[in-house]
Amino acid sequence: MILKPLMTAMAVVVGISGMATIASTPARAQNAAEAELIGFHQLCDKGDRRACVRFGILIGQNQQRHADWRRSHAEWFWWEH
């Protein structure tokens, strides 16, 4: 009779670990320029002020790229919605 509770506990553990894996999947870049932006954004999120400044400069350099970036990563610009 111990098999049923053990299987239930194992299912819960697998479910929780699967949800954690999905939630912690990082953003993936489509090209080198986007990879650089993602890298600066991640460093900025961790408190690196220089990365925040560089991230802002790179986004501000090209208005069209800026608009594309905001459309593709709307969750990073939540305060504008």
N, C-alpha and C positions, 0 to 999 in steps of 0.2 A: 503494500500500500504506500510505501514511501516514494515510489516511482512517479506517481501523479503530481504530488507537490514539487518534486525535484524538477520535473519537466516544465511545470508552470513557472517556477523560479528561473529556469534557464531561458524560457521564452521571453520573460520580462527583461532579463539582462541583455539578451540579444537585441530586443527592441530598443532599449535605451541606448545601447552602444551604436546602433544603426542611426538613431536620431542625432546623436552627438556627432557622428561622422558627417552627416549631411549638413548640419548646422555650421560646422567648422571648415567647410570647403572654401578655400580662398578664391578670390577673383582671378581669372586667367586673361592674359593679354593676347590680343590678336596680332600685334606687331611690336617692334622694338620700342617705338615711341610710347605706345600705350603701356608697355611693361615698365618703362621709366616712370610714367605718371603714377601707375599703381604702386610702385615701390616707394615713391615720395609720399603718396597718400598714406600708406601703411606706417611709414616712419613718423609722419605727422600725427597719426592717431596714437602713436606710442609716446608723444611728447617732444619730438625733435623739432625745435623751432626753425632751424635752418631748412629742414625738409618741408615744413609748412610754407615757408617763404618761396622756396624753389618750386613747389607744387603750384602755388598761386601764379608765379611768373610764367611757368610753362603753360598753364591753362589760359592765361591772359594774352599770350603771344599771338594767337590766331582765333579770331572770333568764331569762325565756322567750326573749327575743331572744338572750341569751347561748347558750342551748341550741340554738336554731335556727342561730346563727352557727357553732357548733362542728360541727353536723351538715353544714352546707353547705360548710365550709372545714376539714375534718378534717386536711388536710395541714399546716395552720398550728399545730395542737395535737398534733403527733406524739409529744410526750413523755408524753401521757396514755394512749396506746394500748399 
